[in-house]
């Protein structure tokens, strides 16, 4: 399938849901351009054990829908797991329709191509909730921490492609598309190559705007490479500073980082006018990117040194006078407050600077 055809079919959205078994459950996507919220933005508040009258725990997708509606967000991307029953899926579908919010799912991939039953059940629950796009990751760990040789990473790539091929019939049957995230595992050219290899209308990508700094990928090159396959997004802004073994990387409120968010959003819209934009503002301590260590480079045998130079130049050209934000010193209540403030600030930016109203 050519890129042009992939995007034409993607932009058609719910029109693809023409399979009789699917049509009965299909829910038209809300006509909204508002920024949605990824559940991981609420890393502290999601199913929190902290007793808080101001920031009560978000127990499930229904709580998340209600909360995001109050914030004026456009929808949610939330975890779909084995706790979801058919009845709960219907409740999510009905609540989302009532609130005029979109719902995207987030599911775990099977461990092997032969073990797809759990995945199929979760995709079915997502479909019953009116979900037409589910995000997933191929690796739960960061590439430079999980793989310590090129051979190990090549085995990961081979297995990932086999898993995508194994689940494609499930996706087609259910009328649900799968969006593979660049989760600090795939560089842009690698994931784009996999999409070309698959050439599937049922498998595309979730573009995370900030993750690939960790892999020395230029963020605009990332979007340019993956936008032809974009089905969903994780929108965020990033800031960095140096440390002895490389640099530290942190999500920051939109507008305070180094990303050209208007250009990245526009490029995604160009290729998929129906794509949703979902905020993933994770309030946490900075991540360490040890790009000056030998072990970091074990899975990058042919990556030019210019990528390292360009990334470090970006770090040095955007100093952080106040330092990167940290939360480990905060009390649980203070973390909840910081998380809430960051999300609200990002939503305000999306309305004022990105036209997501």
Secondary structure, DSSP 8 states (H G I E B T S, - for coil): --HHHHHHHHHTGGGG--SHHHHTT--------S-EEEGGGGTTTBT--S--SSS--B-SHHHHHHHHHHHT--EEEEE--TT--HHHHHHHHHHHHHHT-EEEEE----SSTT--HHHHHHHHHHHHTT--EEEE-S-SS-HHHH--SHHHHHHHHHHHHHHHHHHHHHHHHHT-EEEEE--SS--HHHHHHHHHHH--TTEEEEEETTGGGGGT--HHHHHHHHGGGEEEEEE-EEEEEEETTEEEEEEE-TTSSS--HHHHHHHHHHH-TT---EE----S--EEE-TTSTGGGGG-TT--HHHHHHHHHHHHHS--TT-----TTS-HHHHHHHHHHHHHHHHHHHHHHS---
